[in-house]
Amino acid sequence: MRYEFRITGHVSEPVSHAFPELNELPAARQTLFFGTVTDEAHLYGLLGRFRDLGLHVEEMRRLPD
């Protein structure tokens, strides 16, 4: 399964390194993270990491495989 996460604001490089399994793309007033999520536990782990780092997930969506 592939997912995209839209994060509020621009994420610094050190913080983005907390997500080595995801690609990162800066956008207007957001940062996009996208990549393969292996299972539901991995998905909740990513959401927990975003939360623990104080990042606000504006939108999360599953991408076509």
N, C-alpha and C positions, 0 to 999 in steps of 0.2 A: 504494500500500500504506500502510495506517495501522498504527502501532505504539504500544505503551505501554511505558514504562520505569519500573520501581519502584526508587527510589533510597533507600538507607538514610539516615535522618535528614532534617532540614529543610535545604534548600538556601537559601543567602542570595540576596538579590535581585541583587547584582552577579554572582554565579556563574551564576544562572539566565539572565542576559542573554547568556551564551555560547551559548545555544540559542534564537536568535530564531525559528527555524522550528517550534519546539514550544510547545505550551501547557503550563502548569504548574498543578498542583493540590496543595496541601498535604494530607496525610493523617496519620493517627496514626502517629508515628515513621517516616514516609516522606514522600517527595515524588514525585508522579507527573508524568511528562512524557509527552505524547502528541501525535501529529500525523502528517502525511504524510511518508513516507520515499520518495524518488524511485526509488532503485535500491540495489543491493547496496553499491556504493561509498559512497553516502550513509550507509547503515546502519553500515558499518565506521568511517566518519568520525565519526559520533555516538558510537559506543562508544569510539573513541580519545579524543575530547574528554572524555567522562565519566572515563576512566582518567587522562588528563593533569591533570584538575582534582582528582584524589583522591577521586572519587565512586564508591561501590560500587553496582553494578547488582545488585539482589536478584533481579529478574525482568524479563524482556523477553518481550512476546508480540505477535503480529500481531492486529490488530483487524479486524472485518468492515468492508468498504468501504462 
